[in-house]
Amino acid sequence: MPQSAIDLVHLARQTGGDHDLERELLALFAQQCVRHLRTIHAGADTRTRMDAAHTLKGAARAIGAWQVAEAADAIERQLAADDAGRTEDAMDALTLAAAQARAAISKFELAA
């Protein structure tokens, strides 16, 4: 059984079951995904890209977007190691995970 893009049990624990707060955090995360992905893909320098990956990883962990967190962590580590060959695959994984998380967020918002 595939893992959900957003761990709703974790999110509920983080918010104390406050559905309005859940929706607010998910909407904020969806916006952060767009902004940080843009920076990671087209950032001017390695440090900026690493910072964006690190921030996205933390935001993903806060809401239970584990695949996004893992992919962002991989990018952060590969950028730190100057492993450009593997970074491209990790960026593809992050883009996919972020798209799946944003789709799950859209479904969550529609169900509310």
JOCORJO-V694386 format. One record per residue. N is the residue number from 1. RES is the residue in one small letter. SS is DSSP state (~ for helix, > for strand, _ for the rest). D_CENTER is the distance of its C-alpha to the mean C-alpha in Angstrom with 1 decimal. Layout:
n = <N | N>
res = <RES | RES>
ss = <SS | SS>
d_center = <D_CENTER | D_CENTER>
//
This chain:
n = <1 | 2 | 3 | 4 | 5 | 6 | 7 | 8 | 9 | 10 | 11 | 12 | 13 | 14 | 15 | 16 | 17 | 18 | 19 | 20 | 21 | 22 | 23 | 24 | 25 | 26 | 27 | 28 | 29 | 30 | 31 | 32 | 33 | 34 | 35 | 36 | 37 | 38 | 39 | 40 | 41 | 42 | 43 | 44 | 45 | 46 | 47 | 48 | 49 | 50 | 51 | 52 | 53 | 54 | 55 | 56 | 57 | 58 | 59 | 60 | 61 | 62 | 63 | 64 | 65 | 66 | 67 | 68 | 69 | 70 | 71 | 72 | 73 | 74 | 75 | 76 | 77 | 78 | 79 | 80 | 81 | 82 | 83 | 84 | 85 | 86 | 87 | 88 | 89 | 90 | 91 | 92 | 93 | 94 | 95 | 96 | 97 | 98 | 99 | 100 | 101 | 102 | 103 | 104 | 105 | 106 | 107 | 108 | 109 | 110 | 111 | 112>
res = <m | p | q | s | a | i | d | l | v | h | l | a | r | q | t | g | g | d | h | d | l | e | r | e | l | l | a | l | f | a | q | q | c | v | r | h | l | r | t | i | h | a | g | a | d | t | r | t | r | m | d | a | a | h | t | l | k | g | a | a | r | a | i | g | a | w | q | v | a | e | a | a | d | a | i | e | r | q | l | a | a | d | d | a | g | r | t | e | d | a | m | d | a | l | t | l | a | a | a | q | a | r | a | a | i | s | k | f | e | l | a | a>
ss = <_ | _ | _ | _ | _ | _ | _ | ~ | ~ | ~ | ~ | ~ | ~ | ~ | ~ | _ | _ | _ | ~ | ~ | ~ | ~ | ~ | ~ | ~ | ~ | ~ | ~ | ~ | ~ | ~ | ~ | ~ | ~ | ~ | ~ | ~ | ~ | ~ | ~ | ~ | ~ | _ | _ | _ | ~ | ~ | ~ | ~ | ~ | ~ | ~ | ~ | ~ | ~ | ~ | ~ | ~ | ~ | ~ | ~ | ~ | ~ | _ | _ | ~ | ~ | ~ | ~ | ~ | ~ | ~ | ~ | ~ | ~ | ~ | ~ | ~ | ~ | ~ | _ | _ | _ | ~ | ~ | ~ | ~ | ~ | ~ | ~ | ~ | ~ | ~ | ~ | ~ | ~ | ~ | ~ | ~ | ~ | ~ | ~ | ~ | ~ | ~ | ~ | ~ | ~ | ~ | ~ | ~ | _>
d_center = <21.1 | 17.5 | 14.8 | 13.2 | 9.6 | 9.8 | 12.3 | 14.6 | 17.0 | 14.8 | 13.8 | 17.5 | 18.4 | 16.3 | 17.9 | 21.3 | 21.3 | 21.3 | 20.2 | 20.3 | 18.0 | 15.5 | 15.7 | 15.5 | 12.3 | 10.7 | 12.2 | 11.1 | 7.4 | 8.2 | 10.2 | 8.0 | 5.8 | 9.4 | 10.8 | 8.8 | 8.8 | 12.4 | 13.1 | 11.8 | 13.9 | 16.8 | 16.9 | 20.4 | 20.4 | 18.7 | 18.3 | 16.5 | 14.0 | 13.7 | 13.3 | 10.5 | 8.6 | 9.9 | 8.9 | 5.2 | 5.9 | 8.2 | 6.6 | 4.4 | 7.9 | 9.7 | 9.1 | 9.1 | 6.1 | 7.8 | 7.4 | 3.8 | 5.5 | 8.5 | 8.0 | 6.9 | 9.8 | 12.0 | 11.8 | 12.6 | 15.4 | 16.7 | 16.9 | 18.7 | 21.0 | 21.6 | 20.9 | 20.5 | 21.6 | 18.7 | 16.0 | 16.6 | 15.9 | 12.7 | 11.6 | 12.7 | 10.8 | 7.4 | 8.9 | 10.0 | 7.2 | 5.4 | 9.1 | 9.7 | 7.4 | 9.0 | 12.2 | 12.1 | 11.7 | 14.6 | 16.6 | 16.1 | 17.4 | 20.2 | 21.3 | 21.6>
//
